[in-house]
Amino acid sequence: MKIRSILTGLVLSAILCFGADVDGKWTGTMSTPMGDLPVNFNFKADGAKLTGTTSGPEGDVPISDGKVDGDKISFTVSFDFGGMPFMLNYAGVVNKDEIKFTIEVFGMMLDLKVNRAT
């Protein structure tokens, strides 16, 4: 019984050491006052580092400061609108084929859910 408890603890610890499976394409829709906008991401995790892109008006935009911490991910996306920087700070929780994000924009918080693209 004691060995079983130890093995269970070791397996659970090993699972927590690895980041969430975020690699690949993710899609969703963000509701805005001007209508719904499609949202697309392409992520690649390497340990605690997250890289990738999101689609913007001018094509793919790289994410920056990407981090993976267990089932949590975070990153920043910077857009340039006529010389004015526009930053979005994302914090998300990965649950299998879904990520629920909270996005900080100019001090306001928005929610977004994306699903793994098939």
Summary of the structure (lengths in Angstrom):
residues: 118
radius of gyration: 16.9
end to end distance: 42.3
largest distance: 65.7
contacts: 295
relative contact order: 0.17
helix: 14%
strand: 67%
